[in-house]
Amino acid sequence: MMKTSLSQFMLRTGIYSGSNSRAMIPDLFRGLGAKRVVLFSDRGLEKAGVVEKVAQIFDLTPHGVGPELVGVYLDINQDAESECVNKATKYAREVGADALLAVGGGSVLDAVKGVKYSLFKGLTDIKEAIPGGFLYEQFPEATYMPIPHISVPTTAGTGSEVSPIAVIYNEEIHMKTNIINPFISADMAVLDPDLTVGLPPFITAFTGFDALTHAIEALASPKATSLTDSFALQSIRLIEKYLPAAVENGSDVEARMEMLQASLMGITGFSFALNAIPVHNFAHAYGALFRIPHGLANAVFLPVVMECIPDLYLPKAKELAEALNVDVKSDDPKVLLAGAIEKIRLLQYKLGLPSDFAAYNIGEEHLDVTIQAVAGDPAAVSFPMPKELIRAIGERVVPVVVK
């Protein structure tokens, strides 16, 4: 069916890719008019030497000709907690930063989007901006934020370096809250595969599944267009081909590069087809309650949700099966979808990912609270699910429940 209803596609981030592309960062900031840059990252990346690899580039910039690195802030935790965002914003103000450099996975990249938003809006508490858990600002009400901002992803998963979405954890209500604004994304994204080679196999696997989930939910979205499909399908093809290679050999720079691009394409399709996202709905709710890494939650839920809500995926089952390189000699959408799900489960198993949350001690007694969390998550607004379905899916990822 031809879609003629209004859609928008606004990828406004400049993208620089390639080995050692991080060397361009000071020059890119200079082009953006930056003078005083703060680098935001986390303690794990400091230990891994990634922070130093990026920070030292500023030492090579002759004094007076380029922007100065005036501070490094590393206290950002998993899930971009509100408190982390507020403290990072305070630090940026204290050192007189006029530009933001985010180096890390989704938590760091999202936290820095929160910092940018707080600086622009004059906030000291990011929670004030998202009282109901969801803030959706569109152009032209949303306006450009003139704070030079460069993002450098160190995982190939969230695609947060280009997305107009910031997911920020509210510790008080145990919810992942969302700011959606076309100007919250970075001005430039630098995809340097050399900075991702040290990522352990397990994290490589589940962050890759985050990207795969973005692409599949984009493809299945009732609001998908040819533009979003082009990004989603190519993302799926690349992940099917290169994720196993990146997990098997972390130093495979070609696989790392392709996964960074796949991640960026997956989130782009997802962001601009945003509507029915039941996998993310579950992943956000369970992630917030039990502090499960987002990509891992998506990896567990993806095949289960696809099996339990087949009607959402059947219209594009053929395209999905082809992109996943499934050899199915049938035109029956149900057979094609079954083949696609089987391929996803096989990939999950081969990459050493769990098919349930056995490691998180989630029992039958938790199911009622998960039903409330899934139903109350901001992602449920576009695609509400009946409580019976939420429970049925929950029972399939909690091994304790199986009698």
C-alpha positions in Angstrom: 0.0 0.0 0.0 1.4 3.4 -1.0 1.9 5.7 2.0 1.0 9.3 1.3 0.4 10.5 4.9 2.9 13.0 6.2 6.3 11.7 7.2 9.6 13.5 7.9 13.2 12.5 7.6 15.8 14.8 9.1 19.2 13.3 9.4 21.2 16.5 10.2 24.4 15.0 11.6 27.6 15.1 9.4 29.2 11.7 9.4 33.0 11.0 9.2 34.0 7.4 9.0 37.2 5.5 8.9 40.3 4.2 10.8 41.9 7.1 12.7 39.1 9.5 11.8 39.3 10.7 15.4 42.3 12.7 14.3 39.9 15.2 12.6 38.0 16.0 15.8 39.8 19.3 16.8 39.5 20.6 13.2 35.8 19.7 13.1 35.2 21.6 16.3 37.1 24.6 14.9 34.8 24.5 11.9 31.8 24.6 14.3 33.3 27.6 16.1 34.2 25.9 19.3 36.8 27.3 21.7 36.4 25.3 25.0 35.6 21.6 24.7 34.8 19.1 27.4 35.2 15.4 26.7 32.6 13.2 28.3 33.1 9.5 28.7 33.1 6.8 31.4 35.5 5.0 33.7 35.5 1.8 31.7 36.7 3.6 28.6 39.3 5.4 30.6 40.6 2.1 31.8 40.6 0.8 28.2 42.7 3.7 27.1 40.1 5.1 24.7 39.7 8.4 26.6 43.5 9.0 26.3 43.5 8.1 22.6 40.9 10.9 21.9 42.2 13.5 24.5 45.8 13.4 23.2 44.7 14.6 19.8 44.1 18.0 21.3 47.7 18.1 22.5 48.8 17.9 18.8 46.8 21.0 18.0 49.1 24.0 18.1 48.0 26.4 20.9 45.9 29.2 19.7 44.8 27.8 16.4 42.3 25.3 17.5 39.9 24.6 20.3 41.2 23.8 23.7 40.3 20.7 25.7 39.3 22.3 29.1 38.1 19.2 30.9 37.4 15.5 30.9 34.3 14.3 32.7 34.0 10.5 33.4 31.3 9.9 36.0 28.6 8.7 33.6 26.9 5.4 34.6 24.8 2.8 32.7 21.5 4.2 31.4 22.4 7.9 31.4 20.9 8.5 34.9 19.4 11.9 35.5 21.8 12.6 38.4 24.8 11.9 36.0 23.3 14.3 33.5 22.8 17.0 36.1 26.3 16.7 37.5 27.9 16.7 34.1 25.9 19.8 33.2 27.2 21.5 36.4 30.7 20.6 35.5 30.4 22.0 31.9 29.2 25.3 33.4 32.0 25.4 35.9 34.8 25.0 33.3 33.1 27.4 30.9 32.6 24.8 28.2 31.1 26.0 24.9 31.4 22.7 23.1 30.6 19.0 24.0 32.5 15.9 22.9 30.8 12.6 23.7 33.0 9.4 23.5 31.3 6.2 24.5 28.3 3.9 24.2 24.7 4.8 24.2 24.7 5.9 27.9 27.4 8.5 27.4 26.0 9.7 24.1 22.5 10.1 25.5 23.8 11.8 28.7 25.6 14.4 26.7 22.5 15.1 24.7 20.9 15.7 28.1 23.7 18.1 29.0 23.3 20.0 25.7 19.6 20.3 26.3 20.1 21.4 29.9 22.7 24.1 28.9 20.4 25.3 26.1 17.3 25.5 28.3 19.1 26.7 31.4 18.1 23.7 33.5 19.8 22.4 36.6 17.6 19.2 36.7 16.9 17.4 33.5 13.9 15.6 35.1 12.1 19.0 35.0 12.1 18.8 31.2 10.4 15.3 31.1 7.8 15.3 33.9 5.6 12.7 32.2 8.5 10.5 31.0 8.2 11.7 27.4 9.0 15.0 25.7 8.4 15.3 22.0 9.4 18.5 20.4 9.1 19.1 16.6 10.4 21.6 14.2 9.6 24.6 14.0 8.7 24.7 17.8 12.0 22.9 18.4 14.9 25.2 17.5 18.6 24.8 16.7 20.8 24.5 19.8 24.0 26.5 19.0 26.4 24.4 21.1 29.0 22.6 19.0 28.5 18.9 19.7 30.5 15.9 18.3 29.7 12.2 19.2 32.2 9.3 18.9 30.5 5.9 19.4 32.6 3.2 20.9 29.9 0.5 20.5 27.9 -0.4 17.4 24.5 -0.6 18.9 22.4 2.5 19.9 23.3 4.7 17.0 22.8 7.5 19.5 25.5 9.6 17.7 22.9 10.6 15.0 19.5 10.0 16.6 17.1 12.7 17.7 16.3 10.8 20.8 17.9 10.9 24.3 16.9 8.1 26.7 17.5 9.3 30.3 16.9 7.1 33.3 14.8 8.7 36.1 16.0 7.0 39.3 13.1 8.3 41.4 10.3 6.6 39.3 12.5 3.8 37.9 11.6 4.7 34.3 13.6 5.3 31.1 12.4 8.7 30.0 12.7 10.2 26.5 13.4 13.5 24.9 12.8 13.6 21.1 14.0 16.7 19.4 15.5 17.0 15.9 18.3 19.3 17.2 19.4 17.2 20.2 21.6 15.0 18.0 25.3 15.8 17.4 26.4 18.2 14.7 29.1 15.6 13.7 29.5 11.9 14.3 33.0 10.4 14.0 32.9 6.6 13.4 36.4 5.4 14.1 36.5 1.5 14.2 39.9 1.6 16.0 38.1 2.8 19.1 35.7 -0.2 19.1 38.3 -3.1 18.7 38.7 -3.5 22.4 35.0 -4.1 23.0 34.5 -7.6 24.6 32.7 -10.2 22.5 29.6 -10.4 24.7 29.1 -6.6 24.7 29.8 -6.6 20.9 27.1 -9.2 20.5 24.3 -7.6 22.5 25.0 -4.0 21.3 24.8 -5.5 17.7 21.4 -6.9 18.6 20.3 -3.5 19.7 21.1 -2.2 16.2 19.3 -5.3 14.7 16.2 -4.5 16.9 16.2 -0.9 15.7 16.3 -2.0 12.1 13.6 -4.7 12.4 11.3 -2.4 14.4 11.8 0.3 11.8 10.9 -2.2 9.0 7.8 -3.4 10.8 6.6 0.1 11.7 3.2 1.1 10.4 4.8 4.5 9.7 7.7 3.1 7.6 8.5 4.7 4.3 10.8 3.8 1.4 13.4 6.1 3.0 13.3 4.4 6.4 13.1 0.9 4.7 16.3 1.6 2.7 18.2 2.2 6.0 16.6 -0.6 7.9 17.1 -3.3 5.3 20.7 -2.4 4.6 21.4 -2.3 8.3 19.9 -5.9 8.7 22.0 -7.1 5.8 25.2 -5.7 7.3 24.5 -7.1 10.8 23.8 -10.6 9.5 27.1 -10.5 7.6 29.5 -8.7 9.9 28.3 -9.1 13.5 29.5 -12.7 13.8 32.9 -11.6 12.4 33.2 -8.7 14.9 32.3 -11.0 17.8 34.7 -13.7 16.7 37.6 -11.4 16.1 37.3 -8.0 17.8 40.3 -6.7 15.8 38.6 -7.2 12.5 38.5 -3.5 11.6 36.4 -4.0 8.5 33.7 -5.8 10.5 33.9 -3.1 13.2 33.5 -0.3 10.5 30.6 -2.0 8.9 28.9 -2.6 12.2 29.2 1.1 13.1 27.6 2.1 9.9 24.9 -0.6 10.4 24.2 0.8 13.8 23.8 4.3 12.5 21.5 3.1 9.7 19.4 1.1 12.1 18.7 4.0 14.4 18.0 6.3 11.5 15.3 4.0 10.1 13.9 3.5 13.6 13.9 7.2 14.5 12.0 8.3 11.5 9.5 5.5 11.4 8.9 5.7 15.1 5.6 4.1 16.0 5.0 0.5 17.1 8.1 -0.6 19.0 7.0 -3.5 21.3 10.5 -5.0 21.6 11.9 -1.7 22.9 8.8 -1.2 25.1 9.7 -4.5 26.9 13.4 -3.7 26.9 13.0 -0.3 28.4 10.6 -1.5 31.1 12.6 -4.5 32.1 15.9 -2.6 31.8 14.7 0.1 34.1 13.3 -2.3 36.7 16.2 -4.8 36.8 19.1 -2.7 35.4 19.6 -5.1 32.4 21.8 -3.5 29.7 19.5 -2.2 27.0 21.1 -4.2 24.1 20.9 -7.4 26.1 17.2 -6.8 27.0 16.5 -6.3 23.3 18.4 -9.4 22.3 16.3 -11.6 24.6 13.0 -10.0 23.7 13.4 -9.7 19.9 12.5 -13.3 18.8 9.9 -13.8 21.6 8.0 -10.6 20.7 8.1 -11.4 17.0 6.6 -14.9 17.7 3.9 -13.5 20.0 2.9 -10.5 17.7 3.3 -12.0 14.2 0.7 -9.7 12.6 3.1 -6.7 13.0 5.9 -8.4 11.1 4.0 -10.4 8.4 3.5 -7.6 5.9 7.3 -7.2 5.4 8.2 -10.9 6.1 9.6 -11.4 2.6 12.0 -8.4 2.8 13.1 -9.3 6.3 13.9 -12.9 5.4 15.8 -11.8 2.3 17.8 -9.2 4.3 18.6 -11.9 6.9 19.9 -14.2 4.1 17.2 -16.8 4.9 16.9 -19.5 2.3 13.2 -20.1 2.1 11.5 -21.5 -1.0 8.1 -20.1 -0.1 6.0 -17.0 -0.7 3.9 -17.6 2.4 4.5 -14.7 4.8 4.1 -17.0 7.8 6.7 -19.4 6.6 9.1 -16.5 5.7 8.6 -14.9 9.2 9.2 -18.3 10.9 12.4 -18.6 8.9 13.5 -15.1 9.9 12.8 -15.7 13.6 14.7 -19.0 13.4 17.7 -17.2 11.9 17.6 -14.6 14.7 17.5 -17.4 17.3 20.4 -19.1 15.6 22.4 -15.8 15.6 21.6 -15.3 19.3 22.8 -18.8 20.1 26.0 -18.6 17.9 27.0 -15.2 19.5 26.7 -16.6 23.0 23.6 -14.5 24.0 21.0 -15.8 26.4 17.4 -16.5 25.4 16.1 -15.6 28.8 16.9 -13.5 31.9 18.1 -16.4 34.1 21.1 -14.3 35.2 18.8 -11.6 36.7 16.8 -13.7 39.2 13.5 -12.4 37.9 10.7 -14.7 39.3 7.0 -15.2 39.0 6.5 -12.7 41.8 7.9 -9.9 39.6 5.4 -10.4 36.7 2.7 -8.1 38.0 5.1 -5.2 38.4 6.6 -5.9 34.9 3.1 -5.7 33.4 2.6 -2.3 35.0 6.0 -1.1 33.8 5.5 -2.3 30.2 2.0 -0.8 30.0 3.2 2.5 31.6 6.4 2.9 29.5 6.3 5.9 27.0 6.8 3.4 24.2 3.4 1.9 24.9 1.5 5.0 23.7 1.7 4.1 20.0 1.2 0.4 20.4 -0.6 -0.6 23.7 -0.6 -4.3 24.4 -3.2 -6.2 26.5 -2.1 -7.3 29.9 -2.5 -11.0 29.0 0.0 -10.6 26.1 2.5 -8.7 28.3 2.3 -11.5 30.9 2.6 -14.2 28.2 5.8 -12.6 26.8 7.1 -12.1 30.3 6.6 -15.8 31.1 8.7 -16.8 28.1 11.8 -14.8 29.2 11.7 -15.8 32.9 12.8 -19.4 33.2 11.6 -19.7 36.8 8.0 -19.4 35.7 8.1 -22.4 33.3 6.4 -25.2 35.3 
